[in-house]
């Protein structure tokens, strides 16, 4: 194998890896949740976390399920802006346990926001949301195209 051929093969490999990385990075960016510690809490700056989300399409609606464990439903705000679902809220978690002679304390405080791109235009009117066992489920009705309506055929 000559040197020019080897350089060409290495170039193709790097191009392939860069395209794959860019694809993974684009998908992961939508999975990151912006988390800001609140006042009086650790102020080390912006943090990122992961709130896993599933978006599924039904004929009349779009269903979004977001894993958000350890929250109270009253700490979650849901908003629709164009083709984006915005889930924001405040996380406040405290746990203390004793293991042998050690006392272990865990705390997490701060605000979060997750923007979920939607595959179609939806309306917040008649939307439904529920929160159970750490999973936020949201059902968003699709917006009917302007001027469209279903016509029923009758026997005649």
Rosetta blueprint (number, residue, H / E / L):
1 X L
2 X L
3 X H
4 X H
5 X H
6 X H
7 X H
8 X H
9 X H
10 X H
11 X H
12 X H
13 X H
14 X H
15 X H
16 X H
17 X H
18 X H
19 X H
20 X H
21 X H
22 X H
23 X H
24 X H
25 X H
26 X H
27 X H
28 X H
29 X H
30 X L
31 X L
32 X E
33 X E
34 X E
35 X E
36 X E
37 X L
38 X L
39 X L
40 X L
41 X L
42 X L
43 X L
44 X L
45 X L
46 X E
47 X E
48 X E
49 X E
50 X E
51 X L
52 X L
53 X E
54 X E
55 X E
56 X E
57 X E
58 X L
59 X L
60 X L
61 X E
62 X E
63 X E
64 X E
65 X E
66 X E
67 X E
68 X L
69 X L
70 X L
71 X L
72 X L
73 X H
74 X H
75 X H
76 X E
77 X E
78 X E
79 X E
80 X E
81 X E
82 X L
83 X L
84 X E
85 X E
86 X E
87 X E
88 X E
89 X E
90 X E
91 X E
92 X E
93 X E
94 X E
95 X E
96 X E
97 X E
98 X E
99 X E
100 X L
101 X L
102 X E
103 X E
104 X E
105 X E
106 X E
107 X E
108 X E
109 X E
110 X E
111 X E
112 X E
113 X E
114 X E
115 X E
116 X E
117 X E
118 X L
119 X L
120 X L
121 X L
122 X E
123 X E
124 X E
125 X E
126 X E
127 X E
128 X E
129 X E
130 X E
131 X E
132 X E
133 X L
134 X L
135 X E
136 X E
137 X E
138 X E
139 X E
140 X E
141 X E
142 X E
143 X L
144 X L
145 X L
146 X L
147 X L
148 X L
149 X L
150 X L
151 X L
152 X L
153 X L
154 X L
155 X L
156 X L
